């Protein structure tokens, strides 16, 4: 579909930039949203008529309102909303201050929800569109050291699953994307490392080393992720969840199998919780 409009948050680097470049190559109109407007201008200047850069910190509701207004003024519609803005935290739960936990949730969860809520009236009026929420394999399972990050992605997935049912009657699709390791900035500038407590060296230490070492070596190609996402949202039966990367598929499958095995083992105990019949 030509003249389709993609609105992408966190568009300056990584997945966001790949999504912008993919959409422009496909001949679509694109709104690249991010906190650094000058960096975004560099991305969209190659297609000034079909691309718009808007300043948007997803935690700033005034900027969000302005971004929606600019989008509608230039293009008059939105067909694909991609909630991509976010960052990660590495650290044991005890190592992570409440302020950092709240900040993680504000950006990765509440920010995405605010952007979604801002565009829902437009999508409902159109009776069409797709909302793509970039989660992670960490939105289905977690590892020591990723409690804050996974909490934000679990929340995003829970809201998205309900949202998909709420908006289906309006012709709106919802896709949860669960990438594994992709060559983005998540393990670089988009990852915050919490102060270390020696007590967690054994459980979280390996995760810290992994997060620090994988930057720039990940096997996943963000441009191929963009292609896969478009294929999924254009499919007659769009999946609710799309794992990206063999590592994501394998890890989530193994996690699901473990969950089913454990459920089977404890089914009798779980079921034996009914109120006992009252004796006459």
Residue, then its C-alpha position, 0 to 999 in steps of 0.5 A: x500500500x503506497x502512502x501508508x504512514x508509519x509513526x516510529x518512536x525511538x527513531x534515531x538509532x537501532x531498530x527505530x532507524x532501521x524501521x524508518x529506512x525500511x519504510x522510506x525504501x518501501x515508498x511509505x510516509x514516515x514520522x520519525x520521533x525521538x528526543x534529539x531532533x537534529x539527529x532525526x533531521x539527518x535521517x529524514x532529509x533524504x525524503x523531505x516530502x515523505x518524511x517528518x521528524x518530530x521531537x518526542x520524549x515519550x514521557x513528555x505529554x506536551x511533546x506527544x500532543x504536538x507530535x500527533x498534531x504535526x503528524x495529522x497536519x502533514x499526513x492526515x492519518x497513521x497506519x502503523x504505530x511502532x512503539x520502539x522507544x526504550x532502554x535497558x537496565x542491568x542489575x539485581x533487584x536489590x541493586x536497583x533503586x526505586x527511582x530507577x525501577x520507576x524510570x524504567x517503567x515510565x519509559x518502556x511501559x507508560x511511555x508506550x501506553x501514552x503514545x498508544x492512547x494518543x493515536x487510538x482515537x485516530x485509528x478507531x476513526x479510520x477503522x484500520x491500522x496496526x500497533x506494533x509494540x517492541x518488547x523482547x524475549x525478556x517480555x516472556x522470560x527473564x534472567x538474573x540481572x534483568x528484573x527491571x527491564x523484564x518487568x517493563x516488558x512483561x507489563x507492555x505485553x500484558x497490556x498489549x494482549x488485552x488491547x488486541x482484543x479491545x481494538x479488533x472490532x475497529x479493524x486495528x491489529x496489535x503485534x507484540x515483537x519479541x527480539x533476541x540479540x540484534x545489532x542495536x544500541x540496547x547493549x551499548x548506550x541504551x543500557x544502564x548498569x546499576x552499582x554492584x553488590x558483591x553478594x550478587x557477583x555469582x548470580x548477576x555477574x555473568x549477565x553483566x559480562x554478557x550485556x557488556x560483551x555482546x554490543x556490536x556482535x549480535x547476529x540479528x539485523x535490524x533491517x531484516x527485523x523491519x521486513x519481518x514486522x511488515x510481513x506479519x502486520x500485512x498477513x491475513x492472520x497477524x500473530x499476537x506475538x512475533x519472536x525475532x531471531x533463533x535465540x528468541x524462538x529457542x529460549x521462549x520455546x524452552x521456557x514455555x515447555x518448562x512452564x507446561x512441565x511444571x504445571x503438569x507436575x503441580x496440577x493436582x495440588x493446584x486443583x485441590x483448592x476448591x471450597x469443601x462441600x458443606x455437610x448437611 
